[in-house]
Amino acid sequence: MSSLREAQKQLTRDMIVERALALFTEKGYAATTIDEIAAAAGTTRVTFYAYYPSRSDLMRDFMARVNAVLERADGPDRTSTAAELVDVVRDGKLPGILAWLESRAALWPVFRPYLDALDEAAAVDREVRTLVEGWHEEVISDIVRGLQQAGRFAEETHHIRGTLAFTQLDYVATLWTRRKFEPNRDHALEVLADSWYHLLCDEG
């Protein structure tokens, strides 16, 4: 009986998240109210707050779902996303970089809408901003670890190189998912991979 209740709770949670994401995508984070999310999910404001005491808690669930997508994408027989990125940067080979970027780009339609909503929320909510900045810094630190393991470039430049590489990736991904400008994905990834190679791997 308890397992059935838990399944029902998860269905309600999933419905709230799904409807909230649709509304944030359509109207924007700031313009969407809790009442609108609850109504779209077929529930009430009281029920919403029972699952998510604040909008920040909803955003934490968004981030958890992004991380779950990335972890599932690697599968049980593959290394984690973080370790894979560290290895790719350490190895410093253009084909490896391109393959890693392509593997992430294949997931953009699934998880980028969550991150786009999180970015909008971060602009108006300090708590969400801290959450998003922490997630960004985790990715940057993986790039830095790869540079450190390779012994490549001056150590004092590692963090700015990682920051620039991540910012490029985030920008291209955001353009793709928000359709403000939709580049040819293959060409965009090739250019991005080339930029990463020169920024992170080519000391010549």
C-alpha positions as CSV (number, residue, x, y, z in Angstrom):
1,M,0.0,0.0,0.0
2,S,2.8,2.4,0.9
3,S,4.5,1.7,-2.4
4,L,1.3,2.6,-4.2
5,R,1.1,5.9,-2.3
6,E,4.7,6.6,-3.2
7,A,4.0,5.9,-6.9
8,Q,1.0,8.3,-6.7
9,K,3.1,11.0,-5.1
10,Q,5.8,10.6,-7.7
11,L,3.2,10.9,-10.5
12,T,1.9,14.1,-8.9
13,R,5.5,15.4,-8.6
14,D,6.2,14.6,-12.2
15,M,3.0,16.3,-13.4
16,I,3.9,19.5,-11.4
17,V,7.4,19.5,-12.9
18,E,6.2,18.8,-16.4
19,R,3.6,21.6,-16.3
20,A,5.9,24.0,-14.6
21,L,8.5,23.5,-17.3
22,A,6.0,24.0,-20.1
23,L,4.8,27.2,-18.5
24,F,8.3,28.5,-17.8
25,T,9.2,27.8,-21.4
26,E,6.1,29.5,-22.7
27,K,5.8,32.5,-20.4
28,G,9.1,32.7,-18.5
29,Y,9.9,32.0,-14.9
30,A,9.0,35.4,-13.4
31,A,5.6,35.6,-15.2
32,T,4.4,32.2,-14.1
33,T,2.5,31.9,-10.9
34,I,2.2,29.0,-8.5
35,D,-1.6,29.0,-9.1
36,E,-1.0,28.6,-12.8
37,I,1.3,25.7,-12.3
38,A,-1.0,24.0,-9.8
39,A,-4.0,24.4,-12.2
40,A,-2.1,23.1,-15.2
41,A,-1.1,20.1,-13.1
42,G,-4.7,19.5,-12.1
43,T,-4.0,20.2,-8.4
44,T,-4.1,23.0,-5.9
45,R,-1.8,25.6,-4.5
46,V,-1.9,23.7,-1.1
47,T,-0.8,20.5,-2.9
48,F,1.9,22.3,-4.7
49,Y,3.4,23.6,-1.5
50,A,3.1,20.2,0.1
51,Y,5.6,18.9,-2.6
52,Y,7.6,22.1,-3.1
53,P,7.6,24.5,-0.1
54,S,9.2,27.2,-2.3
55,R,9.9,27.9,-6.0
56,S,13.6,27.2,-5.1
57,D,12.7,23.7,-4.1
58,L,11.1,23.2,-7.5
59,M,14.3,24.4,-9.1
60,R,16.3,21.9,-7.1
61,D,14.1,19.2,-8.5
62,F,14.8,20.6,-12.0
63,M,18.6,20.3,-11.3
64,A,18.2,16.8,-9.9
65,R,16.4,15.7,-13.1
66,V,19.2,17.2,-15.3
67,N,21.8,15.3,-13.3
68,A,19.7,12.1,-13.5
69,V,19.6,12.4,-17.3
70,L,23.3,12.8,-17.5
71,E,24.0,9.9,-15.2
72,R,21.6,7.6,-17.1
73,A,23.2,8.6,-20.4
74,D,26.5,7.1,-19.3
75,G,24.9,3.8,-18.3
76,P,26.1,1.2,-15.8
77,D,29.1,0.1,-17.9
78,R,30.5,3.5,-18.6
79,T,32.4,6.0,-16.5
80,S,30.6,9.0,-15.1
81,T,30.1,12.2,-17.0
82,A,32.6,14.0,-14.8
83,A,35.3,11.3,-15.1
84,E,34.7,11.1,-18.9
85,L,35.2,14.9,-19.3
86,V,38.3,14.8,-17.2
87,D,39.7,12.0,-19.4
88,V,38.8,13.8,-22.6
89,V,40.6,17.0,-21.5
90,R,43.6,15.1,-20.2
91,D,44.0,13.1,-23.4
92,G,43.8,16.3,-25.5
93,K,42.7,14.7,-28.8
94,L,40.3,16.6,-31.1
95,P,38.2,13.5,-32.0
96,G,37.7,12.7,-28.4
97,I,36.6,16.2,-27.6
98,L,34.2,16.2,-30.6
99,A,32.8,12.8,-29.5
100,W,32.2,14.1,-26.0
101,L,30.5,17.2,-27.2
102,E,28.3,15.2,-29.6
103,S,27.2,12.9,-26.7
104,R,26.1,15.9,-24.7
105,A,24.4,17.6,-27.6
106,A,22.3,14.5,-28.2
107,L,20.8,15.2,-24.7
108,W,20.2,18.9,-25.2
109,P,16.5,18.4,-26.1
110,V,16.0,16.5,-22.9
111,F,17.8,18.6,-20.3
112,R,18.5,22.0,-21.7
113,P,14.9,23.3,-21.2
114,Y,15.4,22.6,-17.5
115,L,18.6,24.6,-17.5
116,D,17.1,27.4,-19.5
117,A,14.4,27.7,-16.8
118,L,17.0,27.5,-14.1
119,D,19.0,30.3,-15.7
120,E,15.9,32.5,-15.8
121,A,15.2,31.8,-12.2
122,A,18.8,32.5,-11.2
123,A,18.4,36.1,-12.6
124,V,15.7,36.8,-9.9
125,D,16.4,34.3,-7.1
126,R,19.7,34.4,-5.2
127,E,19.2,30.8,-3.9
128,V,18.7,29.5,-7.4
129,R,21.6,31.5,-8.7
130,T,23.9,29.9,-6.0
131,L,22.6,26.4,-7.1
132,V,23.2,27.1,-10.8
133,E,26.7,28.6,-10.2
134,G,27.6,25.6,-8.2
135,W,26.6,23.3,-11.0
136,H,28.6,25.4,-13.5
137,E,31.6,25.3,-11.2
138,E,31.5,21.5,-11.0
139,V,31.8,21.2,-14.8
140,I,34.6,23.8,-14.8
141,S,36.4,21.9,-12.1
142,D,36.3,18.7,-14.2
143,I,38.0,20.6,-17.1
144,V,40.6,22.0,-14.6
145,R,41.3,18.5,-13.3
146,G,41.9,17.3,-16.9
147,L,44.4,20.1,-17.5
148,Q,46.1,19.4,-14.2
149,Q,46.5,15.7,-14.9
150,A,47.9,16.5,-18.4
151,G,50.3,19.0,-16.9
152,R,49.3,21.3,-19.7
153,F,49.5,25.1,-19.7
154,A,50.4,27.3,-16.7
155,E,48.3,26.3,-13.6
156,E,47.2,29.8,-13.0
157,T,45.4,29.8,-16.4
158,H,43.5,26.5,-15.8
159,H,40.4,28.0,-14.2
160,I,39.9,30.7,-16.8
161,R,40.4,28.2,-19.6
162,G,37.8,25.9,-18.0
163,T,35.4,28.8,-17.5
164,L,35.8,29.9,-21.1
165,A,35.3,26.4,-22.4
166,F,32.2,25.9,-20.3
167,T,30.7,29.2,-21.3
168,Q,31.2,28.4,-25.0
169,L,29.4,25.1,-24.6
170,D,26.6,26.6,-22.5
171,Y,26.1,29.4,-25.0
172,V,25.8,27.1,-28.1
173,A,23.5,24.8,-26.2
174,T,21.2,27.6,-25.1
175,L,21.0,29.0,-28.7
176,W,20.1,25.6,-29.9
177,T,17.3,24.8,-27.4
178,R,15.8,28.3,-27.2
179,R,15.8,28.6,-31.0
180,K,16.8,32.2,-30.9
181,F,19.4,31.2,-33.4
182,E,19.5,27.6,-34.6
183,P,22.9,26.8,-36.1
184,N,23.6,23.6,-38.1
185,R,24.4,21.4,-35.1
186,D,27.1,19.4,-36.7
187,H,29.0,22.5,-37.9
188,A,28.5,24.2,-34.6
189,L,29.9,21.3,-32.7
190,E,32.9,21.0,-35.0
191,V,33.7,24.7,-34.4
192,L,33.2,24.3,-30.7
193,A,35.4,21.2,-30.6
194,D,38.1,23.1,-32.5
195,S,37.8,26.0,-30.1
196,W,38.1,23.7,-27.1
197,Y,41.1,22.0,-28.6
198,H,43.0,25.2,-29.0
199,L,41.9,26.5,-25.6
200,L,42.6,23.3,-23.6
201,C,45.0,21.1,-25.6
202,D,47.2,22.9,-28.1
203,E,50.2,24.4,-26.5
204,G,51.9,25.0,-29.9
